[in-house]
Amino acid sequence: METRDIISTGNDLAAIAAVDAGCMFFGGYPITPSSEVMQTISDLLPKIGGVCIQMEDEIAGVAVAIGAGMAGHRTMTATSGPGISLKAENLGLAQMCEVPLVVVNVMRGGPSTGLPTRVSQGDVRQAKNPSHGDYRSITLCAGSLAECYTETVRAFNLADRFMQPVFVLLDETIGHMHGKAVVPTVEEVKKAIVPRKKFTGAPEEYRPYGVGADEPAVLNPMFEGYRYHYTGLHHDAKGFPTEEIETCRKLIQRLEDKVMMHTDELELNEEFMLDDMTGEEGEVLIIAYGSVSLAAKESIRHLRAAGIKAGLFRPLTLWPSPEKSIRKYTDMIKNVLCVELNIRQYTEEVERVSSRLDIQGLFKVNGRPISPHEIVSKVKEVF
């Protein structure tokens, strides 16, 4: 794969990636620490005939972005945790109507206003269920500057594949980090784009929601001759509201199955220094994600230099969680440490998947990053 070097910040790389991946519309509202995403994309989109619009608030920002998705465009919004809270109702609409959308969330401390200018991973649970009802969220998490770019690109492809919002989690540290990222060329990104499915038959035969039990809707762009109905209510194959028992059941089950029966297309993990792990006494498995994984890697180098065999498992797709991969390592390795900038938000998922209650944790919620020294000290303390 051909690559190029970009010297930039994580937030800017997410904006650049969106445009390279074919995004033509951005709707949003500035909020620390995500504002640079909108600032950068507002410069880039007009140059290619796209549109960036700052709305009056977060609710309107996601509403217009969903509207662009209904019109057939690749579309994005960006925010932080409080903005996701405001967008929640419309995100549920996008899940029900099956409108593809990329949502970049640059996490900060909470709840409420929290620590606007400090780092946190406080939105992990929120990303799993950002709105009410039954559906399955798809959430990616960047752990490097390069992944701020590549995970945003992947999010657009997954949004069109599964016809729903896809979340990309950054955090304040990685969003504002400045450095060199090695990323694919624009040509490589364009080659990987799979166009959204379209119905090409007679208009009177079009049934956008009349698809297989594990398939996403096929929504032709508005204004192209195919008529159907959008609603947040339970709906039939043409999108019109219904309370028919079996139709309602099949609709909601399909929203679940279109994701959970295709998790192999979603899962992506990094396994750092796990190749030589055999399950022998004294080995340590560290589970971390996002910017924390950078400190975890450095701590692993120090631990190995001290004679402690340690390795990192890092999920890039947080939701749906990589259950089989987590279980593989937690079954094999006795000593497990989860490191998070929150209180147990992903650790609880590791416990659920592994059926273990002896998972150790290192958590910090004061807006400061976790250092490699802290991880090394915690490993030596608890194991």
C-alpha positions in Angstrom: 0.0 0.0 0.0 1.3 3.4 -0.9 1.6 5.9 1.9 2.4 9.5 2.6 3.6 11.5 5.6 1.3 14.2 7.2 2.5 16.4 10.1 -0.7 17.4 11.9 -2.9 16.9 15.0 -5.3 14.0 15.5 -8.4 16.3 15.1 -7.1 17.7 11.9 -6.3 14.2 10.6 -9.8 13.1 11.2 -11.1 16.0 9.1 -8.6 15.3 6.3 -9.5 11.6 6.3 -13.2 12.5 6.0 -12.7 14.5 2.9 -10.3 11.9 1.4 -13.0 9.3 2.1 -15.6 11.2 0.1 -17.4 13.2 2.8 -19.2 16.0 1.2 -21.2 17.5 4.1 -20.4 18.4 7.7 -22.9 19.7 10.2 -21.9 20.6 13.7 -21.3 23.0 16.5 -18.0 23.8 18.2 -17.2 22.1 21.5 -13.9 21.6 23.3 -11.9 19.5 22.6 -13.3 18.6 19.1 -13.6 22.1 17.6 -10.6 21.8 15.3 -12.3 19.0 13.4 -15.0 21.4 12.2 -12.5 24.2 11.8 -10.3 22.2 9.4 -13.1 20.6 7.4 -14.7 24.0 7.0 -11.6 24.9 5.0 -11.4 21.7 3.0 -15.0 21.0 1.9 -15.7 24.2 -0.1 -12.6 23.5 -2.2 -14.2 20.3 -3.5 -17.7 21.5 -3.8 -18.8 20.2 -0.3 -20.6 22.0 2.5 -19.7 22.6 6.1 -22.3 24.4 8.2 -22.2 25.5 11.8 -25.7 25.2 13.2 -27.2 26.9 16.2 -26.6 24.0 18.5 -25.5 20.3 18.7 -29.1 19.0 18.0 -29.4 21.0 14.8 -25.8 20.0 13.8 -26.6 16.3 13.7 -30.0 16.8 12.2 -28.6 18.5 9.1 -25.9 15.8 8.9 -28.5 13.1 8.9 -30.4 15.0 6.2 -27.3 15.0 4.0 -27.1 11.2 4.5 -30.7 10.8 3.4 -29.8 12.7 0.3 -27.1 10.1 -0.5 -24.0 12.0 0.6 -21.2 10.8 2.9 -21.7 13.0 5.9 -20.1 13.6 9.3 -20.5 15.5 12.6 -18.0 15.9 15.4 -18.4 16.7 19.1 -17.5 15.6 22.6 -19.5 13.8 25.3 -22.0 16.6 26.2 -22.7 17.0 22.5 -23.5 13.3 22.1 -26.0 13.7 24.9 -27.7 16.4 23.0 -27.6 14.5 19.7 -28.9 11.3 21.2 -32.5 11.5 20.0 -31.5 12.2 16.4 -28.9 9.5 16.6 -31.8 7.1 17.5 -33.6 8.4 14.4 -30.6 7.6 12.2 -30.5 4.1 13.7 -34.2 3.5 13.1 -34.2 5.0 9.6 -30.8 3.4 8.8 -29.1 6.5 7.6 -25.2 6.3 7.4 -23.4 8.9 9.3 -19.9 9.3 10.9 -19.7 10.8 14.4 -16.3 11.8 15.7 -16.3 12.1 19.5 -13.2 13.7 21.0 -13.7 12.6 24.6 -13.3 14.8 27.7 -14.2 14.4 31.4 -17.8 14.3 32.6 -20.6 14.0 33.6 -22.1 17.3 32.6 -19.5 20.0 31.7 -16.8 18.0 33.6 -13.2 18.9 32.5 -13.6 20.4 29.0 -9.9 20.9 28.3 -8.5 17.7 29.9 -8.2 14.1 28.8 -10.7 11.4 29.6 -12.2 8.2 28.2 -15.5 8.9 29.8 -17.8 8.2 26.9 -17.1 4.5 26.3 -20.4 3.3 27.8 -22.2 6.2 26.1 -20.8 5.1 22.8 -22.3 1.6 23.3 -25.8 3.0 23.8 -25.9 6.6 22.6 -29.7 6.5 22.3 -32.6 4.5 23.6 -34.1 1.4 22.2 -32.8 -1.9 20.7 -30.0 -1.5 18.1 -26.2 -2.2 18.0 -23.8 0.6 18.0 -20.6 0.4 16.0 -17.7 2.3 17.7 -14.1 2.6 16.6 -11.3 4.0 18.8 -8.1 5.5 17.5 -4.8 4.9 19.4 -2.4 6.9 17.3 -2.2 9.9 15.1 -2.3 7.7 12.0 -5.4 5.9 13.3 -7.2 9.2 13.7 -7.0 9.2 9.9 -7.4 5.5 9.1 -10.2 4.8 11.6 -12.2 7.8 10.2 -11.8 6.4 6.7 -12.9 2.9 8.0 -15.9 4.5 9.7 -17.2 5.9 6.5 -16.9 2.5 4.7 -18.7 0.8 7.7 -21.4 3.4 7.8 -22.3 2.7 4.2 -21.9 -1.0 4.6 -24.2 -1.3 7.7 -26.3 1.8 7.0 -26.2 3.4 10.4 -24.1 5.9 12.4 -20.6 4.8 13.2 -18.7 6.4 16.0 -15.0 7.3 16.1 -13.6 7.9 19.6 -10.6 10.1 20.0 -9.6 11.7 23.3 -8.2 15.1 24.2 -4.6 13.8 24.2 -4.7 12.2 20.8 -6.9 14.8 19.3 -4.5 17.7 20.2 -1.3 15.7 19.8 0.9 17.0 17.0 3.3 14.9 15.0 4.0 12.8 11.9 1.5 10.3 10.8 2.1 7.8 8.0 -1.2 7.3 6.2 -2.5 5.8 2.9 -2.4 8.0 -0.1 -5.7 9.5 -1.3 -5.6 7.1 -4.3 -5.4 4.2 -1.9 -8.3 5.5 0.1 -10.4 6.0 -3.0 -9.7 2.5 -4.2 -11.1 1.1 -1.0 -14.4 2.9 -1.1 -17.4 0.6 -1.8 -20.3 2.5 -3.1 -23.5 2.4 -1.1 -26.0 -0.1 -2.5 -28.8 1.2 -4.7 -32.0 -0.3 -6.0 -32.1 -0.1 -9.8 -35.5 -1.7 -10.6 -38.9 -0.2 -11.3 -39.8 2.5 -8.8 -43.1 0.8 -8.0 -41.2 -2.3 -6.8 -38.8 -0.4 -4.5 -38.9 -1.7 -0.9 -36.0 0.0 1.0 -36.6 -1.9 4.2 -37.7 -5.1 2.5 -34.3 -6.8 2.9 -32.9 -10.0 4.3 -33.0 -10.7 8.1 -29.4 -9.8 8.6 -29.1 -7.1 5.9 -29.2 -3.3 6.1 -31.8 -1.2 4.3 -31.1 -0.1 0.7 -31.8 3.6 0.7 -31.6 5.3 -2.6 -30.8 9.0 -2.4 -33.7 11.4 -2.2 -34.8 13.2 -5.4 -33.8 10.4 -7.8 -37.2 9.0 -8.6 -37.7 6.5 -5.9 -40.4 7.3 -3.3 -40.4 6.0 0.2 -41.1 7.1 3.7 -38.8 8.1 6.6 -40.1 7.7 10.2 -38.8 7.1 13.6 -41.8 4.8 14.2 -41.7 1.1 13.6 -42.2 0.8 9.9 -42.9 -1.6 7.0 -40.8 -2.5 4.0 -41.6 0.9 2.3 -41.0 2.9 5.5 -44.6 3.6 6.5 -45.6 3.4 10.2 -47.0 0.1 11.4 -47.9 -1.7 14.6 -48.3 -5.1 12.9 -46.8 -7.5 15.4 -44.5 -9.6 13.3 -43.3 -6.7 11.1 -42.3 -4.8 14.2 -40.5 -7.8 15.7 -38.6 -8.5 12.5 -37.5 -4.9 12.1 -35.9 -4.6 15.5 -34.4 -8.0 15.3 -32.8 -7.0 11.9 -31.3 -3.9 13.4 -29.5 -6.3 15.9 -28.6 -9.0 13.4 -27.3 -6.9 10.6 -24.4 -6.0 13.0 -24.0 -9.0 15.3 -24.1 -11.6 12.5 -21.3 -9.8 10.8 -18.9 -8.9 13.6 -16.0 -10.5 11.6 -16.2 -7.5 9.3 -16.0 -5.1 12.2 -13.4 -6.5 14.6 -9.9 -5.0 14.5 -7.3 -5.3 17.3 -3.7 -4.7 18.0 -1.7 -7.4 19.8 1.6 -5.9 21.0 4.3 -8.3 22.3 1.8 -11.2 22.7 3.5 -13.6 20.3 5.6 -15.2 22.9 2.9 -15.5 25.6 2.2 -19.1 26.6 0.2 -18.8 29.8 3.1 -19.5 32.1 3.2 -18.2 35.6 4.1 -14.5 35.9 2.9 -13.3 32.5 0.9 -10.1 32.4 -1.8 -9.1 29.9 -2.5 -5.3 29.7 -5.7 -4.3 28.0 -5.9 -0.6 27.0 -7.2 1.5 24.1 -6.9 5.0 22.8 -4.1 7.3 23.9 -3.6 5.1 27.0 -2.2 2.4 24.8 0.8 4.5 24.0 1.8 4.6 27.7 1.0 0.9 28.0 3.4 0.0 25.2 6.2 2.0 26.8 5.4 0.4 30.2 5.7 -3.1 28.6 9.2 -2.3 27.3 10.2 -1.3 30.8 8.5 -4.4 32.3 10.3 -6.8 29.9 13.6 -5.1 30.6 12.9 -5.9 34.3 12.2 -9.5 33.5 8.4 -9.4 33.6 6.9 -10.8 30.4 4.0 -8.4 29.5 2.0 -7.7 26.4 -0.9 -5.5 25.2 -4.3 -6.3 23.8 -5.8 -3.2 22.2 -9.3 -3.2 20.6 -9.7 -0.7 17.8 -13.3 -1.7 17.5 -14.7 -1.2 21.0 -18.3 -2.0 20.1 -19.3 -4.7 19.4 -16.5 -5.8 21.7 -14.1 -8.5 20.3 -15.4 -11.2 22.6 -13.6 -14.2 21.2 -10.2 -12.4 21.1 -10.6 -11.1 24.7 -11.6 -14.5 25.9 -8.6 -16.1 24.1 -6.1 -14.1 26.1 -8.0 -13.9 29.4 -8.4 -17.7 29.3 -4.7 -18.1 28.7 -3.1 -15.5 30.9 -3.7 -15.4 34.6 -2.6 -11.8 35.4 -4.8 -9.2 33.6 -4.7 -5.4 34.1 -7.1 -3.1 32.4 -5.9 0.6 32.2 -8.5 3.3 31.5 -9.1 7.0 31.9 -12.5 6.3 33.5 -13.8 4.0 36.2 -14.1 0.5 34.8 -16.2 1.4 31.7 -14.5 -1.2 29.5 -13.2 -3.4 32.4 -16.8 -4.4 33.0 -17.0 -5.7 29.5 -13.8 -7.6 29.9 -15.2 -9.2 33.1 -18.4 -10.1 31.3 -16.7 -11.7 28.4 -14.1 -13.5 30.4 -16.4 -14.5 33.3 -13.6 -13.5 35.6 -13.8 -11.3 38.7 -10.1 -11.1 39.4 -9.3 -8.5 36.6 -7.1 -5.8 38.1 -7.6 -2.2 37.1 -5.7 1.1 36.9 -8.1 4.0 36.5 -7.7 7.8 36.5 -10.4 10.4 36.3 -8.7 13.7 37.2 -8.1 14.9 33.6 -4.4 13.9 33.6 -3.0 11.1 31.4 -1.7 7.8 32.8 2.1 7.5 32.7 4.1 4.4 31.8 5.6 4.7 35.3 2.2 4.4 36.9 1.4 1.2 34.8 4.8 -0.4 35.7 4.2 0.4 39.4 0.7 -1.0 39.3 1.8 -4.3 37.7 4.5 -4.7 40.3 2.1 -3.9 43.1 -0.8 -6.3 42.2 1.1 -9.2 40.5 
